Amino acid sequence: MELPKNPFLQKCAAEFIGTFALVFFGCGAASFDALPGLGGGLGHLGVSLVFGSTIMVMIFATGHLSGAHFNPAVTISFAVTKKFKWTQVPGYILAQCMGATVAALLLASIVEGSIGASSTSLGATLPLVETDTAFLLEAVFSFFLMFVISAVATDSRAVGELAGIAIGGTVALIALVGGPLTGASMNPARSLGPALATGRLDFMPLYIAGPLVGAVVGALVYEKIRCEKEDTGASGCC
């Protein structure tokens, strides 16, 4: 007998899978690339492209199922701008954090168990600049990420089919610039998984507050400057 389906749990499952993929492949690429004798082939450019490509692929795969947030800051920003129900926010965030944590723990098992590496950061986001500077950078990075997401995912005039490419490209671009400085997290769940797996939770307040502030401001700014269809001419807003 077929069990009844729960649409919300199905959405949460899609968020779990998407965030799992982000951490497993993105942080996995960073972690494996740093292993002595095994890594070094990808480099910073390659790792950035893996993060961006994973986001792009998973948006195409699950965007029609859950909206493909994969990020608590994105979920909260959508709720703040009334594009998402507040009642569903806790479930999405729980699914995202669980997906990131399970992926990081699996990576730890592979790297420290099967491969035999004694220590690895597992792609953890650790600031290499002062904390206040890192907060500002994460907020700015998250602002632009959420601004792009708002443009391609909530505005009917944007080409929705290209959302995955636009968002994935933004992630890769920011990772290229910000990766060496803060890890370019832009995502509390992405930072939480490796932090829990490595026991490095000391910087988590930074990687929660920075992305959350930046993403919410990014979503609000896009809402402020967007114009309705009747206000749009051939060259944009009039």
C-alpha positions as CSV (number, residue, x, y, z in Angstrom):
1,M,0.0,0.0,0.0
2,E,1.4,3.4,-1.0
3,L,1.9,5.8,1.9
4,P,0.3,9.2,1.7
5,K,2.8,11.9,0.5
6,N,3.6,15.0,2.6
7,P,4.4,17.9,0.2
8,F,6.3,19.8,2.9
9,L,8.4,16.9,3.9
10,Q,9.2,16.3,0.2
11,K,10.4,20.0,-0.1
12,C,12.5,19.5,3.0
13,A,14.0,16.4,1.5
14,A,15.0,18.3,-1.6
15,E,16.6,21.0,0.6
16,F,18.5,18.3,2.5
17,I,19.8,16.7,-0.7
18,G,20.8,20.0,-2.3
19,T,22.7,21.2,0.8
20,F,24.3,17.8,1.2
21,A,25.5,18.0,-2.4
22,L,26.9,21.5,-1.8
23,V,29.0,20.5,1.2
24,F,29.9,17.0,-0.1
25,F,31.2,18.1,-3.5
26,G,32.2,21.7,-2.7
27,C,33.9,21.1,0.7
28,G,35.0,17.7,-0.6
29,A,36.9,19.3,-3.5
30,A,38.6,21.8,-1.1
31,S,39.4,19.0,1.3
32,F,40.7,16.4,-1.2
33,D,42.7,19.1,-3.0
34,A,44.6,19.9,0.2
35,L,45.6,16.3,0.9
36,P,49.4,15.7,0.6
37,G,50.2,13.5,-2.4
38,L,46.6,13.3,-3.6
39,G,45.5,16.8,-4.2
40,G,46.7,20.0,-5.8
41,G,45.1,19.4,-9.1
42,L,42.1,21.6,-8.7
43,G,43.6,24.7,-7.1
44,H,41.5,27.7,-5.9
45,L,40.0,28.2,-9.3
46,G,38.9,24.6,-9.5
47,V,37.4,24.5,-6.1
48,S,35.4,27.7,-6.7
49,L,34.0,26.3,-9.9
50,V,33.0,23.1,-8.1
51,F,31.0,25.1,-5.6
52,G,29.3,27.2,-8.3
53,S,28.7,24.1,-10.5
54,T,27.1,22.2,-7.7
55,I,24.7,25.0,-6.9
56,M,23.8,25.3,-10.6
57,V,23.2,21.6,-11.0
58,M,21.1,21.3,-7.9
59,I,19.0,24.3,-8.7
60,F,18.1,22.7,-12.0
61,A,17.4,19.4,-10.2
62,T,15.4,20.6,-7.3
63,G,14.3,24.2,-8.0
64,H,10.8,23.0,-9.1
65,L,10.5,20.9,-5.9
66,S,11.5,23.2,-3.1
67,G,12.8,26.5,-4.6
68,A,16.4,25.3,-4.1
69,H,17.3,27.6,-1.2
70,F,20.1,25.4,0.3
71,N,20.9,28.3,2.7
72,P,19.2,29.5,5.9
73,A,20.0,33.1,5.0
74,V,18.2,32.7,1.7
75,T,15.2,31.1,3.3
76,I,14.9,33.8,6.0
77,S,15.4,36.6,3.3
78,F,12.5,35.1,1.2
79,A,10.3,35.1,4.4
80,V,11.2,38.7,5.2
81,T,10.2,39.8,1.7
82,K,7.0,37.7,1.9
83,K,8.1,35.3,-0.8
84,F,8.1,32.3,1.6
85,K,5.9,31.3,4.5
86,W,7.4,31.9,8.0
87,T,5.8,28.7,9.2
88,Q,8.0,26.7,6.8
89,V,11.2,28.4,7.7
90,P,12.2,26.2,10.7
91,G,11.7,23.0,8.6
92,Y,13.8,24.3,5.7
93,I,16.6,25.5,8.0
94,L,16.6,22.1,9.9
95,A,16.8,20.2,6.6
96,Q,19.6,22.4,5.3
97,C,21.7,22.1,8.5
98,M,21.1,18.4,8.6
99,G,22.2,18.0,5.0
100,A,25.3,20.0,5.5
101,T,26.2,18.1,8.7
102,V,25.7,14.6,7.4
103,A,27.8,15.5,4.3
104,A,30.6,16.9,6.4
105,L,30.6,13.8,8.7
106,L,30.7,11.5,5.7
107,L,33.6,13.5,4.3
108,A,35.4,13.2,7.6
109,S,34.9,9.5,7.6
110,I,36.3,9.2,4.0
111,V,39.2,11.6,4.5
112,E,40.3,10.5,8.0
113,G,39.2,6.8,7.7
114,S,39.4,5.4,4.2
115,I,42.2,7.8,2.9
116,G,44.0,7.9,6.2
117,A,44.7,11.6,6.5
118,S,45.2,12.5,10.1
119,S,43.8,16.0,9.9
120,T,41.9,18.1,7.4
121,S,39.8,21.3,7.6
122,L,37.0,19.6,5.6
123,G,36.5,22.8,3.7
124,A,35.7,24.7,6.9
125,T,35.3,28.4,6.6
126,L,37.9,30.2,8.8
127,P,38.6,33.9,8.4
128,L,42.1,35.0,7.5
129,V,41.3,38.6,8.2
130,E,40.1,40.4,11.3
131,T,36.7,39.4,12.6
132,D,35.0,42.7,11.9
133,T,36.4,42.7,8.3
134,A,35.3,39.1,7.8
135,F,31.8,40.0,9.0
136,L,31.7,42.9,6.5
137,L,33.0,40.8,3.7
138,E,30.5,38.0,4.3
139,A,27.7,40.5,4.5
140,V,28.7,42.1,1.2
141,F,29.2,38.7,-0.5
142,S,25.8,37.6,0.7
143,F,24.2,40.8,-0.3
144,F,25.1,40.3,-4.0
145,L,24.3,36.6,-3.9
146,M,20.8,37.3,-2.6
147,F,20.4,40.3,-4.9
148,V,21.0,38.0,-7.9
149,I,18.7,35.3,-6.4
150,S,15.9,37.8,-6.0
151,A,16.3,39.0,-9.5
152,V,16.3,35.7,-11.3
153,A,14.0,33.7,-8.9
154,T,11.3,36.2,-7.9
155,D,11.0,38.6,-10.8
156,S,8.8,37.2,-13.6
157,R,10.6,39.3,-16.2
158,A,13.9,37.5,-15.7
159,V,14.6,34.3,-17.7
160,G,13.8,31.7,-15.0
161,E,15.4,28.9,-17.0
162,L,18.8,30.6,-16.5
163,A,18.5,31.0,-12.8
164,G,20.8,28.1,-12.0
165,I,23.5,29.5,-14.3
166,A,23.2,33.0,-12.9
167,I,23.2,31.9,-9.2
168,G,25.9,29.3,-9.7
169,G,28.1,31.8,-11.6
170,T,27.6,34.3,-8.7
171,V,28.7,31.7,-6.2
172,A,31.8,30.8,-8.2
173,L,32.7,34.4,-8.8
174,I,32.4,35.3,-5.1
175,A,34.3,32.2,-4.1
176,L,37.2,33.2,-6.4
177,V,37.4,36.6,-4.8
178,G,36.5,35.9,-1.2
179,G,37.6,32.3,-0.7
180,P,41.2,33.2,0.4
181,L,39.8,35.8,2.9
182,T,36.8,34.2,4.6
183,G,36.1,31.0,2.8
184,A,33.2,32.9,1.0
185,S,30.6,31.0,2.9
186,M,27.5,33.2,2.4
187,N,25.6,30.3,4.0
188,P,25.3,29.4,7.7
189,A,24.5,25.7,6.9
190,R,27.5,25.3,4.6
191,S,29.8,26.6,7.5
192,L,28.0,24.7,10.2
193,G,28.5,21.2,8.8
194,P,32.3,21.3,8.6
195,A,32.5,23.3,11.9
196,L,30.6,20.5,13.7
197,A,32.7,17.8,12.0
198,T,36.0,19.4,12.9
199,G,34.9,20.9,16.3
200,R,35.8,24.4,15.1
201,L,32.6,26.3,16.2
202,D,34.4,29.4,17.5
203,F,33.7,31.4,14.3
204,M,30.1,30.3,13.8
205,P,28.5,33.5,15.1
206,L,30.4,35.3,12.3
207,Y,29.2,32.9,9.6
208,I,25.6,33.1,10.9
209,A,25.3,36.9,11.3
210,G,27.3,38.0,8.3
211,P,25.4,36.0,5.6
212,L,22.0,36.7,7.4
213,V,22.4,40.5,7.5
214,G,23.8,40.7,4.0
215,A,21.2,38.4,2.4
216,V,18.2,40.2,4.1
217,V,19.5,43.6,3.0
218,G,20.1,42.2,-0.5
219,A,16.5,41.0,-0.8
220,L,15.1,44.2,0.6
221,V,17.1,46.4,-1.7
222,Y,16.0,44.4,-4.8
223,E,12.4,44.7,-3.6
224,K,12.9,48.5,-3.3
225,I,14.4,49.1,-6.7
226,R,12.3,46.6,-8.8
227,C,9.5,48.0,-10.9
228,E,6.3,46.4,-12.0
229,K,5.6,45.3,-15.6
230,E,3.6,48.4,-16.4
231,D,6.5,50.6,-15.4
232,T,9.0,48.8,-17.7
233,G,10.0,50.0,-21.1
234,A,12.2,48.5,-23.7
235,S,15.3,49.7,-21.9
236,G,14.1,48.8,-18.4
237,C,12.4,50.8,-15.7
238,C,11.2,54.2,-16.6
